[in-house]
Amino acid sequence: MRMTHDEINVKHARTGFRDETGEWYQLDNAAIIMPAISNVRNTSLFRMAVTLDHPVRLDDLNTALERVAKRFPYYMVELRRGFFWYYFQPLKEPIKAVSDLGWPCMGYNMHKRGAPLLRVRVAGARIAFEFSHILADGAGGGCFLTATLIEYFKERGIVATPPSPTCDVSAPPDPEEYEDAYHRFYKPRIPIPGPLPRAYHLSSKLLPVGQCRAITGIVVADDLVALAKARKVSVTEFLTAVYLDSLIELRTVQVQAGARRLSPYVSLEVPVNLRRFYKTKSLRNFSLFVLPTIDTRLGTWTLDELAAYVHHYMGIENDERRIATQISRNAGGGRKLVVRLIPLFIKNFFAKILYVALGEGLISGILSNLGTIQMPEELAPHLERFDFLGAPSSTLKTFAALCTWKGKTHIAFGSQAQSRELERLFFKRLVALGLRVEVSSNM
């Protein structure tokens, strides 16, 4: 009997297997390109850090990690290379917390045999969780972080109620947690998105290999919301407009200085959590993006005009029907038999080309908003600060991420660029609008 569309989707969404070689997992649709494009600069690591109200007790943290590892076996894996595809194999050694010295999200090689795809780093009262995007997105990383904090504080005599079964180490892992949700919600005969133009990129020289600067601006969340509401837009839309405005000014300065062959398009990637549209428990990658883009040849824009443009653009593109076209493009190609039978070394060659053509070549920067952090109320008094930093990129050079906790929004720019001009222009605009911005840097 011929399989139904839903049955085919369930088959393709399955990532966990057990055969004569033992247990192993497939990469999800968003992850399959990452081994080909990851290197010493583009490490694929994003960072979620929490500062406690006391110095971290390493023994208690490692005890907590032992319990949490059993709850998330699909995260306790290393990357292996097959003839046709990469795959995940369970780690032989449990992960342990390490010192958080050096640069964030750097000094990492996912191809190293036995290397975990997440690491937990400690410095003083801070615990930093760094996840490879090959493993999960911010939703999955946040769930692992929450479960670890619950188990850590349990060692300290503070019992907290898990906010969901996925954060409860006493609950068995649900196979849906490690499904490839892109394939699960793939729709046949949906057209793919049209072509987009190459975008303007920052021209700054890069920092030395292995360095990643983090500049964080802290603002009062209510004041930021008020600025956005005054323009009838969301916080994400407002900050996207500020980011675009800063990029446009940088490009204008370069043009006035005689720079040629700069793309006239300034574009920002704004990730979208697809769990808003599709019901899934998946803790792997399940996000796509919208790309508000400005053609600078059309004339100048005020910040308010940019905010209105971004608001309407995202209102159109941040829609399940539009998102479905991206899923159709990304998941549809991997289902073709001819693609599946191409040897891995050839796939890797074309993956790098496609990543430029359909990925970073189309964007000038990234703005990722994790939103307001949700934690069990029993833990909240002991958690002073959260920070979120995106994965580094030597092409974009600078990228922004933000999160909110206890009435403060932390806007962090990670950068491999020597120039700090983009960050200066961004925060200068916020200050000019009346926001008080507390800025700090790791350099």
N, C-alpha and C positions, 0 to 999 in steps of 0.2 A: 504494500500500500504506500502511496506517495505521501511524504511528510508534509504537514501543514506549515505555513509560514512561521507560526509561533513555535512549533517543534524544531524547525531549522534554527531559529534564533536561540532557543535554549541550548541546542547542541553547540553552536558557535560561542555562546557566552560562557560555557564551562571552561574553567582554567585549572582546576585541581584534578590530578590523576595519580594512580598507583598502578605500577606494572612490575615486571620482573626486575627492573632497576631500582625499585623503591618509589618513594613519594616524590612528585615534582609538580611544578606549576607552569602554565603558559603565561607570557606577558600579555597585558591588555592592549587594546588597539592604540591607545595614546603612547604606550611605553615602547612599542616595537622599534621606533625610530631612534630612541635615545642612546642605545649602545654605540650606534654608528657616529653620532655627533658629539659624544661626551669625550672630554680630554682634560688636561691639567687646568685649563681656564674655564671651560664649560663643564663643571663637575656634576650638574643636574641636582645638586643639593639645595633644598629650601630649609629655612630655619624657623623654629617656633621656640621661644625662650620664655621662661617664667622665673621671676625673682621672688624668693620666699622671705619670710620675716625672720629667718635664722640661717646660719651657715649650713649648707647641705651636709647631712650625715651620709657618707659614702656607703657604709655597710648597709644601712637601711634602704638606700636607693637600689643597690645591687640585689638585695633580697626581694624588693618589689619587682624589679625587672625579671627576675627568675619566674615569678608567678605570672606576670603579664605576658611573657614570651609564650607560655603554654596556651594562653587565650588567643594569641595572634600568630599561629604557626605560619600563616601565609606571608608574614613580614620577616620571619626568622629564616631568610633564604640568602643565597649567593647567586650571582649570575654565571651561567654556563653557556658554552657555545656549541650548538649542534650544526649539522650539515646544512639544514634549511632555515632554522630559526634559533634565536637565543631562547633559553628557558631558565627557570628558577629551580634550584635544588636546596633542600634544607641544610642549614649550617651545622657543622660538626661541633662547634664550640658556642656556648651561650654568649650573648652580648654583655659587656660590662661597661659601666660608666668610665669615661676617661677625662683627663684634664682639658679644660677649655682654653688652652693657650694657643697663640697663633691667630690666624685670620678666620673669620666665619665662612663656612661653606667652601673652604679650600683644602688643599692637601689630601685629595681623595681620588681613588681610582677604582671604579666599579668593576673593572676587568681583572683586578688582582684576585687570584684564587683564595677563597676563604674570606673575602672581604664582605662584611655585612652591608646591607643596603640602607641601613639607618644607623646613626650613632648618637649616643647620649653623652654630652659634655658638661663638665661641672667646673665652676669657678666661684668660690665664696658662697653666696646665697643663691646663685643662678644655676638653673638647669636648662641646658639648651638641647633641643631635639632636632637633629638634622636628618631629613629624609631625602633619599633619592626620588626624583619624580618618576623614575622607572617603576617605583613601588606603589606610590599613592599620591593623592592630592592633599590639599589642606584639610578637607573633611576627614579623611582617614588619619592623617597625622594628628589632628586635634583629638580624635577618639583615643588613639594610643596614648597621647600625652595625658588626657584626663584619667584613663585607667591607671597609668603609672603613678600619678599624684595621689589617687585614692589609696592605692596599695602602699605608697610611701608613708602617707600620714597614718595609715593603719598601724604601721610599725612604730609610730610616734604616739599611739594611743588615741588617735582621733578617727572616729568611724564616720564615713560619709556614705550617703546613698547614691549609687550610680545613677546618672540621669537617663540611661537607656540600657537594654541588655547588651548592646555592643561594647559598652564600657564596663561591664560586670565580669570579672575574671571567674566567677563561679558559674557563669552561663557557658555552655559549649559553643564553639564557633559555628555559625550558620553558614552553609556553603554559599548562600547568596552574598555573604560579605566579601567573597573573593571572586565573584562573577565579573565577566567583562560586560558591563552594562551598555557599552556602545553597541555591541552585537545583540544584546538582549532587546534593545529598542530600535533596532534597524528597521526601516520601512522600505520595501521594494518599490521600484519605479518612481522614487522621489528624485527630482533633478539635483545636480550638484551646484554649488555656488558658482557664479560667474567669475572671470579672472579679475584680479585686483592689481593696481600699479605698484611698482617698487617704491619704497618710502625713503625719506630723508633719514640719514644716520648721523650721530655725533661724530665729529672729526678729531676728537682729542686723541693724543697718544695714550697707549695703555700703561698702567702701572706694571712694575716688574711681575713676572710670573709668580703665582702663589699669593699675591696680595689682593684683598678685597676690602675697600673702604666702606664703612657704614656710617652715614650721617642721619641722625634721627631728630625729628622735630616733634615736640610734645605740645598739644594744644588742649584747651578745655573743650570737651565733646559738645556740650550744649551751645557754646559760642560758634563752633564750626557748623552745627546743625542750623543755627539761626542764619548764618550767611547763605547756606544752601536754600533754606525756606524762603528767604527774601527774594530769591530768583526762581522760586517754584520748581526746584530740582532736588534730587537726592544728594547726599554727601558724596557718593561715588561720582555722580555726574558733575558736581561742582568741582571736585578735585581733578577730574579728567580735563575739564576746561582750563583749569589753572596750569596743569601739566602741558597741555597743547599750546597754550599761550606762551609758556616759557620756551618750548621747543621752537615755536615760530620766531620768537625774538632771536634765539641763537642762530637760526638759519638766516634771518635778515641781516644780522651783523656779518656773517660770513659772505653773503652776497655783496654787501657794501664794501667789504675788504677785497673784492675781486675774485672770490671763489666761483668756479664754473662747474658745470655738470652735476650740480646738486639737484636731486629729485625735488620737484615742487610740492610733493605730497608729504604732509606730516600726519602720521597715523599712530594711534595709541591702542594697544591691546588691553581690553578689559575682560578678565576671565568671568565666566558664568558657571555657577554650580548647577549642573543639570538635574540634580535631585529635586530642584524646584518644580521641574516639569514631569519627571518620570519617577514612579515609586520603586525604589530599590534600596536594599541595605548595603549595597556595594561600598567597601572601604578602599577600593583601588581608585585609579583615576576615573573621574567621571565629570569632567568640565570641558567646556569649549570657550568661545570668546566672541565678543563683538569688536569691531574695528572702526570707531569714529575717525574719519579722515578729512583733513582740510587741504584743499587745493589752493596754495598760496598765490597762484596767478589770478585768483578771482578778486584780490584786494585785501584790505586790512579788516580785522575783526576786533571788536571790543570783547572784554572778558564776559560781559553779560550776553552778548551775541553768541559767543562760543558755548556758554552754558545752555542757552536755549537750543542751539543746534545739537549739542550732545544729547540733551534730554529727548528731543524728538527722534534723533537717529537711534538711540538705544530703545526707545519705545517701539520702533518698528522692528529692529533686528533682534531684540531680546524677547523673542516670541517662539513658541515651540515649533511652529511651521517653518520658520527660518532656520532654527537650530537643526531641524531634521535634515536640511540640505547638507549641513556640515557632516552629520553622522553618515549620510548617504555616501559622501565623497570618501571619508576616512575609513569607514568599516566596509564599504562595498568593494573597494579594491582588493583588500586582503582575503576576500572570499573566492576570488577567481582562481581556478585550479592552476592556470599558467603562472600566476604570481607565487602561489604556494610551492611550486616545484622549482623555482629559481634558486640556485645555491646561495648561501648566506653572503659570501664575499661579493657577489654581484649585487645582491640586495643592498649591502652596506654602501657600495659605490653610488647607487642611484638614490639612496636615502639622504645622503648629504646634499645632493643636487635638489631634491624635492624639498628639503627643509629650508633651503634658501628661497626657492621659488614660491612655496606655499606657506612659509613660516616667517622667519626673522627678516627676510628680504622685504616683507610687506609692512613692517611696523617700525616705528621710531622709538618706541618705549613700551613699558608695561606698567599698569597700575592695578594692583590686586588688593581688594578690600576683604579681609577676613571677617569683618563686622564686629559686633560686641561679643566678647568671650563669655561663654556660659559655663559656669562651674558649680558643683554642689555647694549649697549654702554653708555647710559645715567647714568647707575649706577656704571660703572667700576671705575670712579675716587674716589668713596666713599667707595669702598670695598678693604681693605688693605691686607687681608689674608684669606685663606681657609684652613681648616684642615679636614681630613677624618680618622675615627677610626673604625675598624671592631668590630663585636660582640664578647664579651669575651667568652673564653672556658677554663674550668678547666682541660680538657684533654690535649689540645695542649699547654695550659698555655701562649704561646706567639704567636702573629699574627701581620701581617704587612699590612698597607694600605697606599696609596699615591694619591696625586692629585697635579696639577700644576696650578699656577695662577701668572700672571704678571712676567713670566720668572723665577719663583722659584718653585722647586719641594719639597714638604713636604712629607717625608717618616716617618710615625708614627708607632711605635711598641706599641701595647697595650699588657699588660702582667699581669698575676696573679702569676707569678713566683717570688720567692725571688731573684733568680740569674738574673743578668743583662749581663751574659757572651755572650749570643746570640747577643744582640744588640751591645755589644762592638766589637765582631768579625766582624759583618756586616759592621759597619761604619769604623772600622779599615781598612777593605779591600778597601773601597771607597777612604779613605785618601791615602792609599798606591798607588792607581792608579792616584793620582794627584788631586782628587776632594777636594775642601774646603768644609767642613761639619760643619755647625753651629748646635750644639746639645743642646736641652733643655729637661727638665723633669718636671712633675707635682709633683715629690717627692723631 
